[in-house]
């Protein structure tokens, strides 16, 4: 599941005096706080985590003001010329690491077996849960800090510079407009991924394709599986001395629908519709309905008070 990190806005009193650029590139969401898609917001969160609050805020303000003279995103490389306070524009590049081919292949097999992925991709959209799928396969579709190599002629060394944050905002804006660009940043064309998914579905039973099993991991806990339940019933409720040494932070899982992914693929191979995808959709609908009901209840209580 994508984690939403609200972008920081410029602090009150921040002084930004870059040289004006005539006809510079402006992000389409210049008048609002953030882009519309979750994937684009995750890209902003990447810059937010790597830059100081001041540099991140100034970088977003540069993107809103149109300080980018030109920008190009081609494959795994994004580059731009960004005008700051100096007489000459800075050249900034971001190189994204490609995802291994075997993970792309496994992802195509999984998505071919779950209609919710195929339907979204055929519509030109990238569903939020796609990143969870890649995490379960051992990678991440949305780039992480270690997946990005930064270069900027400004010479900034303390974290990401404001120009890098500006370029990330430009890239997020392009992904907002063309979601398949996210695949290209990680070394795969969206059309090629669709072709691979179609190839998986053309000659095999889609429901027979495996769903990656999510293995939850608690920090400092052994990663090996425990004994079968039947072999440890006598001591099942004994915590043991190791319990006190395990850190148990309260945080959401790194994938969507972790219970379903722990269960693995459906044993009902004769079903024409993938059961895991159907249950995931049911969980989403039920969860949204319950949240709406809670919000309505809170509003009623506030009105009566």
C-alpha angles and dihedrals in degrees: 000000000000114000113223115220112182111230116246116249122217113279120250109270095021110151115220116174108162120161110269118255119209112219094001123164114269125192113247092235093055092127096051135054101253145356122279103242126073092227092056090049090051090055089053089049088057091058090042090058095048103044134059115260090252096050092044093050093047091047091055090046089053088052091051094047094050099247091151109100094190137342136192131192113193120165111307094347127085120182137172145169109233125188117220131159095305124090093249129052119250120240111226127183134183119195115196122208116242122239113242116262093238090060091050089052093049090047091052091051092051096045091049088061096051117064094203091068095045094048093051094046093048087054089054094252132122109219117222093240092063090085090054089054092054091046089055088052092053102265140070127239094203104066118254123208092266090053095062129073113198129204126175132164092220090085095227111160107172100089123305116340125234090255091058089051089051091052092048088053090052091049091047089051091053091047088049088056097038111024095187088068086080089067091050091053087059095047102266131101114228091228090053090052090051090050090052091050091049090049091053092051098044101070107022144051105272093210091058092066113105124250113217110253115232112226110200113216128198114205113257091010122119112268095211120101118257128239121287112275093245090060097052105038093115093059099026096119095043108108097197128208093283093072095078092057096055117099111219109189115187104236137130119269118262093242136050120256095009093180092058091046091050089055092052128205121354116266090216098090094166093067113107093207117062106251095206092056091047093051091046090055091048091051091051094049094046093046093050091048091052092049091050090050091051091050091050090049091051091051092050091050091050092050093049091048 
